[in-house]
Amino acid sequence: MDIWPTVAALIPSIGVGVLFYVAMRAIVRADRNERAALARLDEEEARAAAAQAAPVREP
């Protein structure tokens, strides 16, 4: 029994699966990085707003 025709038939499907995995991994990583960047930005904005809202006391 020759297995090579079966392997040759499966290679395109495996290749598409690998490409899908790589693309989805890149999308998930980009989303994670974007959420982290937005959280940092929101934190900085909240600190700036709190600093402006805080009353300034002078002795």
mmCIF file of the N, C-alpha and C atoms, coordinates in Angstrom:
data_MODEL
# 
_entry.id   MODEL 
# 
loop_
_atom_site.group_PDB 
_atom_site.id 
_atom_site.type_symbol 
_atom_site.label_atom_id 
_atom_site.label_alt_id 
_atom_site.label_comp_id 
_atom_site.label_asym_id 
_atom_site.label_entity_id 
_atom_site.label_seq_id 
_atom_site.pdbx_PDB_ins_code 
_atom_site.Cartn_x 
_atom_site.Cartn_y 
_atom_site.Cartn_z 
_atom_site.occupancy 
_atom_site.B_iso_or_equiv 
_atom_site.pdbx_formal_charge 
_atom_site.auth_seq_id 
_atom_site.auth_comp_id 
_atom_site.auth_asym_id 
_atom_site.auth_atom_id 
_atom_site.pdbx_PDB_model_num 
ATOM 1   N N  . MET A 1 1  ? 0.844   -1.179 0.000  1.00 0.00 ? 1  MET A N  1 
ATOM 2   C CA . MET A 1 1  ? 0.000   0.000  0.000  1.00 0.00 ? 1  MET A CA 1 
ATOM 3   C C  . MET A 1 1  ? 0.893   1.247  0.000  1.00 0.00 ? 1  MET A C  1 
ATOM 4   N N  . ASP A 1 2  ? 0.615   2.131  -0.928 1.00 0.00 ? 2  ASP A N  1 
ATOM 5   C CA . ASP A 1 2  ? 1.402   3.361  -1.051 1.00 0.00 ? 2  ASP A CA 1 
ATOM 6   C C  . ASP A 1 2  ? 0.697   4.478  -0.290 1.00 0.00 ? 2  ASP A C  1 
ATOM 7   N N  . ILE A 1 3  ? 1.378   5.044  0.699  1.00 0.00 ? 3  ILE A N  1 
ATOM 8   C CA . ILE A 1 3  ? 0.790   6.063  1.562  1.00 0.00 ? 3  ILE A CA 1 
ATOM 9   C C  . ILE A 1 3  ? 0.983   7.473  1.029  1.00 0.00 ? 3  ILE A C  1 
ATOM 10  N N  . TRP A 1 4  ? 1.896   7.668  0.090  1.00 0.00 ? 4  TRP A N  1 
ATOM 11  C CA . TRP A 1 4  ? 2.231   9.009  -0.379 1.00 0.00 ? 4  TRP A CA 1 
ATOM 12  C C  . TRP A 1 4  ? 1.078   9.752  -1.044 1.00 0.00 ? 4  TRP A C  1 
ATOM 13  N N  . PRO A 1 5  ? 0.221   9.109  -1.808 1.00 0.00 ? 5  PRO A N  1 
ATOM 14  C CA . PRO A 1 5  ? -0.928  9.861  -2.349 1.00 0.00 ? 5  PRO A CA 1 
ATOM 15  C C  . PRO A 1 5  ? -1.850  10.387 -1.248 1.00 0.00 ? 5  PRO A C  1 
ATOM 16  N N  . THR A 1 6  ? -1.994  9.622  -0.189 1.00 0.00 ? 6  THR A N  1 
ATOM 17  C CA . THR A 1 6  ? -2.819  10.072 0.938  1.00 0.00 ? 6  THR A CA 1 
ATOM 18  C C  . THR A 1 6  ? -2.167  11.265 1.629  1.00 0.00 ? 6  THR A C  1 
ATOM 19  N N  . VAL A 1 7  ? -0.871  11.203 1.846  1.00 0.00 ? 7  VAL A N  1 
ATOM 20  C CA . VAL A 1 7  ? -0.149  12.314 2.467  1.00 0.00 ? 7  VAL A CA 1 
ATOM 21  C C  . VAL A 1 7  ? -0.232  13.548 1.573  1.00 0.00 ? 7  VAL A C  1 
ATOM 22  N N  . ALA A 1 8  ? -0.067  13.366 0.273  1.00 0.00 ? 8  ALA A N  1 
ATOM 23  C CA . ALA A 1 8  ? -0.134  14.484 -0.661 1.00 0.00 ? 8  ALA A CA 1 
ATOM 24  C C  . ALA A 1 8  ? -1.530  15.115 -0.659 1.00 0.00 ? 8  ALA A C  1 
ATOM 25  N N  . ALA A 1 9  ? -2.560  14.315 -0.446 1.00 0.00 ? 9  ALA A N  1 
ATOM 26  C CA . ALA A 1 9  ? -3.920  14.856 -0.401 1.00 0.00 ? 9  ALA A CA 1 
ATOM 27  C C  . ALA A 1 9  ? -4.177  15.625 0.889  1.00 0.00 ? 9  ALA A C  1 
ATOM 28  N N  . LEU A 1 10 ? -3.495  15.268 1.964  1.00 0.00 ? 10 LEU A N  1 
ATOM 29  C CA . LEU A 1 10 ? -3.714  15.922 3.255  1.00 0.00 ? 10 LEU A CA 1 
ATOM 30  C C  . LEU A 1 10 ? -2.876  17.192 3.438  1.00 0.00 ? 10 LEU A C  1 
ATOM 31  N N  . ILE A 1 11 ? -1.805  17.338 2.707  1.00 0.00 ? 11 ILE A N  1 
ATOM 32  C CA . ILE A 1 11 ? -0.906  18.480 2.876  1.00 0.00 ? 11 ILE A CA 1 
ATOM 33  C C  . ILE A 1 11 ? -1.625  19.828 2.688  1.00 0.00 ? 11 ILE A C  1 
ATOM 34  N N  . PRO A 1 12 ? -2.461  20.015 1.666  1.00 0.00 ? 12 PRO A N  1 
ATOM 35  C CA . PRO A 1 12 ? -3.141  21.317 1.538  1.00 0.00 ? 12 PRO A CA 1 
ATOM 36  C C  . PRO A 1 12 ? -4.028  21.636 2.750  1.00 0.00 ? 12 PRO A C  1 
ATOM 37  N N  . SER A 1 13 ? -4.732  20.657 3.258  1.00 0.00 ? 13 SER A N  1 
ATOM 38  C CA . SER A 1 13 ? -5.591  20.883 4.423  1.00 0.00 ? 13 SER A CA 1 
ATOM 39  C C  . SER A 1 13 ? -4.760  21.235 5.652  1.00 0.00 ? 13 SER A C  1 
ATOM 40  N N  . ILE A 1 14 ? -3.669  20.561 5.835  1.00 0.00 ? 14 ILE A N  1 
ATOM 41  C CA . ILE A 1 14 ? -2.784  20.854 6.969  1.00 0.00 ? 14 ILE A CA 1 
ATOM 42  C C  . ILE A 1 14 ? -2.195  22.252 6.818  1.00 0.00 ? 14 ILE A C  1 
ATOM 43  N N  . GLY A 1 15 ? -1.809  22.620 5.602  1.00 0.00 ? 15 GLY A N  1 
ATOM 44  C CA . GLY A 1 15 ? -1.265  23.958 5.357  1.00 0.00 ? 15 GLY A CA 1 
ATOM 45  C C  . GLY A 1 15 ? -2.281  25.049 5.656  1.00 0.00 ? 15 GLY A C  1 
ATOM 46  N N  . VAL A 1 16 ? -3.526  24.836 5.244  1.00 0.00 ? 16 VAL A N  1 
ATOM 47  C CA . VAL A 1 16 ? -4.570  25.816 5.526  1.00 0.00 ? 16 VAL A CA 1 
ATOM 48  C C  . VAL A 1 16 ? -4.815  25.890 7.030  1.00 0.00 ? 16 VAL A C  1 
ATOM 49  N N  . GLY A 1 17 ? -4.780  24.757 7.700  1.00 0.00 ? 17 GLY A N  1 
ATOM 50  C CA . GLY A 1 17 ? -4.951  24.750 9.151  1.00 0.00 ? 17 GLY A CA 1 
ATOM 51  C C  . GLY A 1 17 ? -3.852  25.516 9.862  1.00 0.00 ? 17 GLY A C  1 
ATOM 52  N N  . VAL A 1 18 ? -2.615  25.353 9.413  1.00 0.00 ? 18 VAL A N  1 
ATOM 53  C CA . VAL A 1 18 ? -1.487  26.078 10.008 1.00 0.00 ? 18 VAL A CA 1 
ATOM 54  C C  . VAL A 1 18 ? -1.629  27.576 9.744  1.00 0.00 ? 18 VAL A C  1 
ATOM 55  N N  . LEU A 1 19 ? -1.994  27.957 8.533  1.00 0.00 ? 19 LEU A N  1 
ATOM 56  C CA . LEU A 1 19 ? -2.199  29.378 8.223  1.00 0.00 ? 19 LEU A CA 1 
ATOM 57  C C  . LEU A 1 19 ? -3.326  29.971 9.076  1.00 0.00 ? 19 LEU A C  1 
ATOM 58  N N  . PHE A 1 20 ? -4.403  29.228 9.254  1.00 0.00 ? 20 PHE A N  1 
ATOM 59  C CA . PHE A 1 20 ? -5.509  29.698 10.087 1.00 0.00 ? 20 PHE A CA 1 
ATOM 60  C C  . PHE A 1 20 ? -5.043  29.887 11.522 1.00 0.00 ? 20 PHE A C  1 
ATOM 61  N N  . TYR A 1 21 ? -4.281  28.936 12.034 1.00 0.00 ? 21 TYR A N  1 
ATOM 62  C CA . TYR A 1 21 ? -3.766  29.037 13.407 1.00 0.00 ? 21 TYR A CA 1 
ATOM 63  C C  . TYR A 1 21 ? -2.883  30.276 13.564 1.00 0.00 ? 21 TYR A C  1 
ATOM 64  N N  . VAL A 1 22 ? -1.988  30.493 12.621 1.00 0.00 ? 22 VAL A N  1 
ATOM 65  C CA . VAL A 1 22 ? -1.078  31.637 12.701 1.00 0.00 ? 22 VAL A CA 1 
ATOM 66  C C  . VAL A 1 22 ? -1.863  32.944 12.624 1.00 0.00 ? 22 VAL A C  1 
ATOM 67  N N  . ALA A 1 23 ? -2.840  33.015 11.736 1.00 0.00 ? 23 ALA A N  1 
ATOM 68  C CA . ALA A 1 23 ? -3.638  34.235 11.601 1.00 0.00 ? 23 ALA A CA 1 
ATOM 69  C C  . ALA A 1 23 ? -4.447  34.496 12.863 1.00 0.00 ? 23 ALA A C  1 
ATOM 70  N N  . MET A 1 24 ? -5.078  33.487 13.416 1.00 0.00 ? 24 MET A N  1 
ATOM 71  C CA . MET A 1 24 ? -5.884  33.669 14.627 1.00 0.00 ? 24 MET A CA 1 
ATOM 72  C C  . MET A 1 24 ? -5.003  34.046 15.816 1.00 0.00 ? 24 MET A C  1 
ATOM 73  N N  . ARG A 1 25 ? -3.824  33.454 15.908 1.00 0.00 ? 25 ARG A N  1 
ATOM 74  C CA . ARG A 1 25 ? -2.904  33.797 16.989 1.00 0.00 ? 25 ARG A CA 1 
ATOM 75  C C  . ARG A 1 25 ? -2.483  35.260 16.895 1.00 0.00 ? 25 ARG A C  1 
ATOM 76  N N  . ALA A 1 26 ? -2.214  35.723 15.671 1.00 0.00 ? 26 ALA A N  1 
ATOM 77  C CA . ALA A 1 26 ? -1.834  37.124 15.477 1.00 0.00 ? 26 ALA A CA 1 
ATOM 78  C C  . ALA A 1 26 ? -2.985  38.061 15.844 1.00 0.00 ? 26 ALA A C  1 
ATOM 79  N N  . ILE A 1 27 ? -4.206  37.692 15.487 1.00 0.00 ? 27 ILE A N  1 
ATOM 80  C CA . ILE A 1 27 ? -5.370  38.513 15.809 1.00 0.00 ? 27 ILE A CA 1 
ATOM 81  C C  . ILE A 1 27 ? -5.575  38.585 17.314 1.00 0.00 ? 27 ILE A C  1 
ATOM 82  N N  . VAL A 1 28 ? -5.472  37.457 17.991 1.00 0.00 ? 28 VAL A N  1 
ATOM 83  C CA . VAL A 1 28 ? -5.677  37.429 19.444 1.00 0.00 ? 28 VAL A CA 1 
ATOM 84  C C  . VAL A 1 28 ? -4.579  38.221 20.150 1.00 0.00 ? 28 VAL A C  1 
ATOM 85  N N  . ARG A 1 29 ? -3.349  38.084 19.711 1.00 0.00 ? 29 ARG A N  1 
ATOM 86  C CA . ARG A 1 29 ? -2.253  38.855 20.321 1.00 0.00 ? 29 ARG A CA 1 
ATOM 87  C C  . ARG A 1 29 ? -2.435  40.340 20.089 1.00 0.00 ? 29 ARG A C  1 
ATOM 88  N N  . ALA A 1 30 ? -2.834  40.734 18.893 1.00 0.00 ? 30 ALA A N  1 
ATOM 89  C CA . ALA A 1 30 ? -3.054  42.153 18.607 1.00 0.00 ? 30 ALA A CA 1 
ATOM 90  C C  . ALA A 1 30 ? -4.183  42.704 19.473 1.00 0.00 ? 30 ALA A C  1 
ATOM 91  N N  . ASP A 1 31 ? -5.238  41.924 19.648 1.00 0.00 ? 31 ASP A N  1 
ATOM 92  C CA . ASP A 1 31 ? -6.353  42.356 20.487 1.00 0.00 ? 31 ASP A CA 1 
ATOM 93  C C  . ASP A 1 31 ? -5.912  42.505 21.937 1.00 0.00 ? 31 ASP A C  1 
ATOM 94  N N  . ARG A 1 32 ? -5.122  41.555 22.416 1.00 0.00 ? 32 ARG A N  1 
ATOM 95  C CA . ARG A 1 32 ? -4.624  41.620 23.793 1.00 0.00 ? 32 ARG A CA 1 
ATOM 96  C C  . ARG A 1 32 ? -3.755  42.854 23.998 1.00 0.00 ? 32 ARG A C  1 
ATOM 97  N N  . ASN A 1 33 ? -2.879  43.117 23.043 1.00 0.00 ? 33 ASN A N  1 
ATOM 98  C CA . ASN A 1 33 ? -2.006  44.300 23.144 1.00 0.00 ? 33 ASN A CA 1 
ATOM 99  C C  . ASN A 1 33 ? -2.810  45.595 23.068 1.00 0.00 ? 33 ASN A C  1 
ATOM 100 N N  . GLU A 1 34 ? -3.825  45.622 22.217 1.00 0.00 ? 34 GLU A N  1 
ATOM 101 C CA . GLU A 1 34 ? -4.646  46.830 22.105 1.00 0.00 ? 34 GLU A CA 1 
ATOM 102 C C  . GLU A 1 34 ? -5.415  47.078 23.402 1.00 0.00 ? 34 GLU A C  1 
ATOM 103 N N  . ARG A 1 35 ? -5.963  46.022 23.993 1.00 0.00 ? 35 ARG A N  1 
ATOM 104 C CA . ARG A 1 35 ? -6.691  46.187 25.254 1.00 0.00 ? 35 ARG A CA 1 
ATOM 105 C C  . ARG A 1 35 ? -5.761  46.676 26.369 1.00 0.00 ? 35 ARG A C  1 
ATOM 106 N N  . ALA A 1 36 ? -4.552  46.169 26.402 1.00 0.00 ? 36 ALA A N  1 
ATOM 107 C CA . ALA A 1 36 ? -3.588  46.621 27.411 1.00 0.00 ? 36 ALA A CA 1 
ATOM 108 C C  . ALA A 1 36 ? -3.230  48.086 27.188 1.00 0.00 ? 36 ALA A C  1 
ATOM 109 N N  . ALA A 1 37 ? -3.041  48.477 25.947 1.00 0.00 ? 37 ALA A N  1 
ATOM 110 C CA . ALA A 1 37 ? -2.708  49.873 25.651 1.00 0.00 ? 37 ALA A CA 1 
ATOM 111 C C  . ALA A 1 37 ? -3.871  50.791 26.010 1.00 0.00 ? 37 ALA A C  1 
ATOM 112 N N  . LEU A 1 38 ? -5.084  50.374 25.725 1.00 0.00 ? 38 LEU A N  1 
ATOM 113 C CA . LEU A 1 38 ? -6.247  51.191 26.076 1.00 0.00 ? 38 LEU A CA 1 
ATOM 114 C C  . LEU A 1 38 ? -6.406  51.297 27.593 1.00 0.00 ? 38 LEU A C  1 
ATOM 115 N N  . ALA A 1 39 ? -6.122  50.223 28.302 1.00 0.00 ? 39 ALA A N  1 
ATOM 116 C CA . ALA A 1 39 ? -6.202  50.264 29.766 1.00 0.00 ? 39 ALA A CA 1 
ATOM 117 C C  . ALA A 1 39 ? -5.172  51.246 30.325 1.00 0.00 ? 39 ALA A C  1 
ATOM 118 N N  . ARG A 1 40 ? -3.955  51.221 29.770 1.00 0.00 ? 40 ARG A N  1 
ATOM 119 C CA . ARG A 1 40 ? -2.937  52.185 30.213 1.00 0.00 ? 40 ARG A CA 1 
ATOM 120 C C  . ARG A 1 40 ? -3.371  53.614 29.916 1.00 0.00 ? 40 ARG A C  1 
ATOM 121 N N  . LEU A 1 41 ? -3.930  53.837 28.736 1.00 0.00 ? 41 LEU A N  1 
ATOM 122 C CA . LEU A 1 41 ? -4.389  55.170 28.359 1.00 0.00 ? 41 LEU A CA 1 
ATOM 123 C C  . LEU A 1 41 ? -5.516  55.636 29.278 1.00 0.00 ? 41 LEU A C  1 
ATOM 124 N N  . ASP A 1 42 ? -6.469  54.756 29.561 1.00 0.00 ? 42 ASP A N  1 
ATOM 125 C CA . ASP A 1 42 ? -7.563  55.115 30.461 1.00 0.00 ? 42 ASP A CA 1 
ATOM 126 C C  . ASP A 1 42 ? -7.046  55.443 31.857 1.00 0.00 ? 42 ASP A C  1 
ATOM 127 N N  . GLU A 1 43 ? -6.060  54.673 32.310 1.00 0.00 ? 43 GLU A N  1 
ATOM 128 C CA . GLU A 1 43 ? -5.489  54.937 33.635 1.00 0.00 ? 43 GLU A CA 1 
ATOM 129 C C  . GLU A 1 43 ? -4.788  56.295 33.667 1.00 0.00 ? 43 GLU A C  1 
ATOM 130 N N  . GLU A 1 44 ? -4.040  56.613 32.622 1.00 0.00 ? 44 GLU A N  1 
ATOM 131 C CA . GLU A 1 44 ? -3.362  57.907 32.557 1.00 0.00 ? 44 GLU A CA 1 
ATOM 132 C C  . GLU A 1 44 ? -4.372  59.058 32.517 1.00 0.00 ? 44 GLU A C  1 
ATOM 133 N N  . GLU A 1 45 ? -5.434  58.882 31.758 1.00 0.00 ? 45 GLU A N  1 
ATOM 134 C CA . GLU A 1 45 ? -6.464  59.917 31.682 1.00 0.00 ? 45 GLU A CA 1 
ATOM 135 C C  . GLU A 1 45 ? -7.163  60.089 33.026 1.00 0.00 ? 45 GLU A C  1 
ATOM 136 N N  . ALA A 1 46 ? -7.412  58.993 33.717 1.00 0.00 ? 46 ALA A N  1 
ATOM 137 C CA . ALA A 1 46 ? -8.055  59.074 35.029 1.00 0.00 ? 46 ALA A CA 1 
ATOM 138 C C  . ALA A 1 46 ? -7.149  59.788 36.029 1.00 0.00 ? 46 ALA A C  1 
ATOM 139 N N  . ARG A 1 47 ? -5.860  59.487 35.972 1.00 0.00 ? 47 ARG A N  1 
ATOM 140 C CA . ARG A 1 47 ? -4.912  60.175 36.866 1.00 0.00 ? 47 ARG A CA 1 
ATOM 141 C C  . ARG A 1 47 ? -4.866  61.672 36.563 1.00 0.00 ? 47 ARG A C  1 
ATOM 142 N N  . ALA A 1 48 ? -4.861  62.017 35.281 1.00 0.00 ? 48 ALA A N  1 
ATOM 143 C CA . ALA A 1 48 ? -4.819  63.428 34.902 1.00 0.00 ? 48 ALA A CA 1 
ATOM 144 C C  . ALA A 1 48 ? -6.096  64.144 35.346 1.00 0.00 ? 48 ALA A C  1 
ATOM 145 N N  . ALA A 1 49 ? -7.222  63.488 35.195 1.00 0.00 ? 49 ALA A N  1 
ATOM 146 C CA . ALA A 1 49 ? -8.488  64.091 35.608 1.00 0.00 ? 49 ALA A CA 1 
ATOM 147 C C  . ALA A 1 49 ? -8.539  64.245 37.121 1.00 0.00 ? 49 ALA A C  1 
ATOM 148 N N  . ALA A 1 50 ? -8.017  63.251 37.835 1.00 0.00 ? 50 ALA A N  1 
ATOM 149 C CA . ALA A 1 50 ? -8.001  63.333 39.292 1.00 0.00 ? 50 ALA A CA 1 
ATOM 150 C C  . ALA A 1 50 ? -7.057  64.430 39.763 1.00 0.00 ? 50 ALA A C  1 
ATOM 151 N N  . ALA A 1 51 ? -5.964  64.610 39.070 1.00 0.00 ? 51 ALA A N  1 
ATOM 152 C CA . ALA A 1 51 ? -5.006  65.656 39.443 1.00 0.00 ? 51 ALA A CA 1 
ATOM 153 C C  . ALA A 1 51 ? -5.605  67.044 39.212 1.00 0.00 ? 51 ALA A C  1 
ATOM 154 N N  . GLN A 1 52 ? -6.386  67.206 38.169 1.00 0.00 ? 52 GLN A N  1 
ATOM 155 C CA . GLN A 1 52 ? -7.015  68.496 37.895 1.00 0.00 ? 52 GLN A CA 1 
ATOM 156 C C  . GLN A 1 52 ? -8.163  68.765 38.860 1.00 0.00 ? 52 GLN A C  1 
ATOM 157 N N  . ALA A 1 53 ? -8.858  67.724 39.276 1.00 0.00 ? 53 ALA A N  1 
ATOM 158 C CA . ALA A 1 53 ? -10.018 67.887 40.144 1.00 0.00 ? 53 ALA A CA 1 
ATOM 159 C C  . ALA A 1 53 ? -9.624  68.069 41.603 1.00 0.00 ? 53 ALA A C  1 
ATOM 160 N N  . ALA A 1 54 ? -8.438  67.642 41.964 1.00 0.00 ? 54 ALA A N  1 
ATOM 161 C CA . ALA A 1 54 ? -8.006  67.735 43.357 1.00 0.00 ? 54 ALA A CA 1 
ATOM 162 C C  . ALA A 1 54 ? -7.804  69.211 43.733 1.00 0.00 ? 54 ALA A C  1 
ATOM 163 N N  . PRO A 1 55 ? -8.320  69.599 44.891 1.00 0.00 ? 55 PRO A N  1 
ATOM 164 C CA . PRO A 1 55 ? -8.120  70.988 45.305 1.00 0.00 ? 55 PRO A CA 1 
ATOM 165 C C  . PRO A 1 55 ? -6.653  71.237 45.672 1.00 0.00 ? 55 PRO A C  1 
ATOM 166 N N  . VAL A 1 56 ? -6.192  72.393 45.337 1.00 0.00 ? 56 VAL A N  1 
ATOM 167 C CA . VAL A 1 56 ? -4.813  72.760 45.630 1.00 0.00 ? 56 VAL A CA 1 
ATOM 168 C C  . VAL A 1 56 ? -4.813  73.519 46.949 1.00 0.00 ? 56 VAL A C  1 
ATOM 169 N N  . ARG A 1 57 ? -4.090  72.991 47.908 1.00 0.00 ? 57 ARG A N  1 
ATOM 170 C CA . ARG A 1 57 ? -4.015  73.641 49.223 1.00 0.00 ? 57 ARG A CA 1 
ATOM 171 C C  . ARG A 1 57 ? -2.692  74.379 49.335 1.00 0.00 ? 57 ARG A C  1 
ATOM 172 N N  . GLU A 1 58 ? -2.789  75.591 49.744 1.00 0.00 ? 58 GLU A N  1 
ATOM 173 C CA . GLU A 1 58 ? -1.576  76.373 49.966 1.00 0.00 ? 58 GLU A CA 1 
ATOM 174 C C  . GLU A 1 58 ? -1.517  76.739 51.431 1.00 0.00 ? 58 GLU A C  1 
ATOM 175 N N  . PRO A 1 59 ? -0.353  76.630 52.045 1.00 0.00 ? 59 PRO A N  1 
ATOM 176 C CA . PRO A 1 59 ? -0.244  76.938 53.481 1.00 0.00 ? 59 PRO A CA 1 
ATOM 177 C C  . PRO A 1 59 ? -0.380  78.407 53.796 1.00 0.00 ? 59 PRO A C  1 
# 
